[in-house]
Amino acid sequence: MPSRSHTRRMFLQAGLAFLALSSTVKSAALAAPVGIYDEQADAAADVAAALETANAQGKLVLVVFGANWCPDCRALDGLARDGKLKQVLDNHFIIVHVDVGRFNKNLDLADKYVVNLKEGIPCAAVLAANGAPAVADLVYGRAMERLMKGGNSTLAAYFDEVSSRFKPVR
């Protein structure tokens, strides 16, 4: 049985790790612009344009569903603007941000691309150049939360692996 001081030390270390992670996600959220999701956009047209661009450039389309009021959505965007994750996304994906409002907008697109918004936002789908989902129910809810907790390098590794599995054929 661990000593009382050992147990306290373990709790202290866990608490410090949690605080460090919280501040990383919080700083990423603060670094992201407030209006990431264009609330007036024609999301279907934006996805169609991204598919054309992706086809021409030999990339995949990453459709990120979220909302400007969502701190996790802003945190994800902040993480995507820096480091290895930015490099992976720039090299392999055309990104489209789709505003879901208060879960009352663009629900048809989420359904079309097999994204389960009931699990929470942000969530994403990877599309092949033909518009078909390359990865059904790609990242949402708890899975997205776990990836974000891993930070920039964990997200970068995940999306790099996804891009290698579903690399478009030119």
Long-range contacts (C-beta under 8 A, 24 or more apart in sequence): 21-149, 21-151, 24-151, 25-75, 25-148, 25-149, 26-75, 27-78, 28-74, 28-75, 28-76, 28-78, 28-79, 28-82, 29-71, 29-72, 29-74, 29-75, 29-78, 30-78, 31-78, 31-81, 31-82, 32-74, 32-75, 32-77, 32-78, 32-81, 33-77, 34-68, 34-74, 35-68, 36-66, 36-68, 36-73, 36-74, 36-77, 36-97, 37-66, 37-67, 37-68, 37-73, 37-97, 37-98, 37-99, 37-100, 38-97, 38-99, 39-68, 39-99, 39-101, 39-105, 41-98, 41-99, 43-96, 43-98, 43-99, 43-105, 43-106, 43-109, 44-108, 44-109, 46-96, 46-98, 47-96, 47-98, 47-109, 47-127, 47-131, 48-131, 50-94, 50-95, 50-96, 51-94, 51-127, 51-129, 51-130, 51-131, 53-94, 54-93, 54-94, 54-127, 54-129, 54-168, 55-129, 55-168, 57-94, 58-168, 58-170, 59-92, 59-93, 59-94, 59-168, 60-92, 60-93, 60-94, 60-126, 60-127, 60-128, 60-129, 60-134, 60-162, 60-163, 60-166, 60-167, 60-168, 61-93, 61-94, 61-95, 61-96, 61-126, 61-127, 61-129, 62-89, 62-93, 62-94, 62-95, 62-96, 62-124, 62-125, 62-126, 62-127, 62-159, 63-96, 63-98, 63-109, 63-113, 63-115, 63-124, 63-125, 63-126, 63-127, 64-95, 64-96, 64-97, 64-98, 64-122, 64-123, 64-124, 65-98, 65-100, 65-106, 65-109, 65-110, 65-115, 65-117, 65-121, 65-122, 65-123, 65-124, 65-125, 66-97, 66-98, 66-99, 66-100, 66-121, 66-122, 66-123, 67-99, 67-100, 67-101, 67-102, 67-121, 68-99, 69-102, 70-121, 70-122, 72-120, 72-121, 72-122, 72-144, 72-145, 72-148, 73-121, 73-122, 75-148, 76-122, 76-144, 76-148, 76-155, 79-148, 79-151, 79-152, 79-155, 80-155, 82-152, 83-152, 83-153, 83-156, 84-152, 84-153, 84-156, 85-152, 85-153, 85-155, 85-156, 85-159, 87-156, 88-156, 88-159, 88-160, 88-163, 89-159, 91-163, 92-159, 92-160, 92-163, 92-167, 93-126, 93-159, 93-163, 115-140, 116-140, 116-141, 120-144, 120-145, 126-162, 126-166, 128-166, 128-168, 129-168, 134-162, 134-166, 135-162, 135-166, 138-162
